[in-house]
Amino acid sequence: MLLPDEHKDTRLYVLMLLNRITPWSGLPVWPEYKLETGLRLSEVLKFLGHFVRGSDAPERRSMDHVIKQEVEKHRRA
């Protein structure tokens, strides 16, 4: 909520990404959870980092698609 109103679209996108992270229940962490959480957090940090530097916002990616690809790569490895 610290982003100014003229950057409301970035703020909403970052909040959406953060809200899509599955809360950890305290049970042992499964590999897909680590991948999903890490990818969503890295996307949030990328957007906020560009904002802080004053750069243009990076292109938005469909994180569900990116996560699905990474989980498939992980399972094949």
Legacy VTK file of the C-alpha trace (Angstrom):
# vtk DataFile Version 3.0
C-alpha trace
ASCII
DATASET POLYDATA
POINTS 77 float
0.000 0.000 0.000
3.050 2.283 0.016
2.977 2.669 -3.765
1.447 5.972 -4.897
-1.969 5.985 -6.547
-0.501 6.588 -10.011
1.050 3.108 -9.681
-2.179 1.446 -8.609
-1.925 -1.173 -11.375
1.489 -2.317 -10.088
0.199 -2.344 -6.525
-2.834 -4.466 -7.471
-0.682 -6.909 -9.447
1.784 -7.334 -6.561
-1.045 -7.805 -4.054
-2.681 -10.381 -6.328
0.581 -12.337 -6.536
1.062 -12.235 -2.769
-2.527 -13.309 -2.096
-2.113 -16.328 -4.397
0.646 -17.791 -2.193
-0.715 -20.787 -0.314
-0.336 -20.325 3.449
2.075 -22.792 5.031
0.289 -25.123 7.429
3.353 -26.151 9.452
3.577 -29.584 7.831
6.713 -30.617 5.929
7.061 -28.476 2.803
6.515 -30.232 -0.526
8.760 -29.398 -3.519
5.939 -27.848 -5.580
5.153 -25.455 -2.719
8.756 -24.261 -2.625
8.768 -23.706 -6.387
5.432 -21.893 -6.442
6.203 -19.663 -3.472
9.696 -18.838 -4.707
8.491 -17.955 -8.203
5.666 -15.742 -6.956
7.965 -13.939 -4.503
10.639 -13.427 -7.165
8.041 -11.896 -9.489
6.896 -9.543 -6.703
10.487 -8.509 -5.954
11.186 -7.945 -9.650
8.223 -5.565 -9.962
9.016 -3.710 -6.750
12.701 -3.473 -7.674
11.852 -1.875 -11.018
9.560 0.577 -9.237
12.221 1.577 -6.697
14.809 2.109 -9.455
12.321 4.179 -11.452
12.456 1.783 -14.396
9.477 0.816 -16.495
7.559 -2.130 -15.094
8.560 -5.452 -16.639
6.158 -7.387 -18.816
3.608 -9.285 -16.762
3.721 -13.036 -17.041
1.014 -15.593 -16.434
2.493 -16.983 -13.232
0.207 -20.014 -13.277
1.718 -20.964 -16.647
5.283 -20.279 -15.469
4.746 -22.328 -12.293
3.240 -25.217 -14.262
6.289 -25.278 -16.575
8.745 -25.207 -13.666
6.926 -27.990 -11.793
7.014 -30.144 -14.941
10.768 -29.478 -15.322
11.317 -30.374 -11.680
9.392 -33.639 -11.993
11.412 -34.658 -15.083
14.728 -33.990 -13.353
LINES 1 78
77 0 1 2 3 4 5 6 7 8 9 10 11 12 13 14 15 16 17 18 19 20 21 22 23 24 25 26 27 28 29 30 31 32 33 34 35 36 37 38 39 40 41 42 43 44 45 46 47 48 49 50 51 52 53 54 55 56 57 58 59 60 61 62 63 64 65 66 67 68 69 70 71 72 73 74 75 76
